[in-house]
């Protein structure tokens, strides 16, 4: 089984590439989904966040108030680093478990979709890294419409991660998402066939 790390800045189109890979037969592991799962009360990520930031980041149901937490960590780099140090190791353990499950199920590939793949050191968990790139203005517009954020809020989140250029320079393969969805699908299918020998 091939282990692929899929990264790019927010709004670059990683999720669409992941969707295409899933249709081709890959098992896709979404880091954002894992972060939500481990924040549930009783889970190790929930405990790590409360130990780090206190109960002020909990809502009335004792769940992590993600908006309150985001307001803290995206306005202060030192706070963001505290969060990362608390939850990234927990997430890495879950990722490894999911990859082992995919291997046991004879999946041709396991794909870890993560904007912070390099920042978290999760590139060490995969065989190769693919970076998705798209014009910055397109990324900002996508995230604004998807998440209801201002352009300034989107840029703040981008600034908290490695730049698109840095991710691309460190990746094994770069997928330029600057055309149509059909163009993107063809590019991904080409790489998939090259890697696995399987044709769509």
Secondary structure, DSSP 8 states (H G I E B T S, - for coil): -EEEEEE-STTSSHHHHHHHHHHTT-EEEEHHHHHHHTTSTTSHHHHHHHHHH-GGGB-TTS-B-HHHHHHHHTS-HHHHHHHHHHHHHHHHHHHHHHHHHHHHTT-SEEEEE-TTTTTTTGGGGSSEEEEEE--HHHHHHHHHHHH---HHHHHHHHHTS--HHHHHHH-SEEEE--S-HHHHHHHHHHHHHHHH----
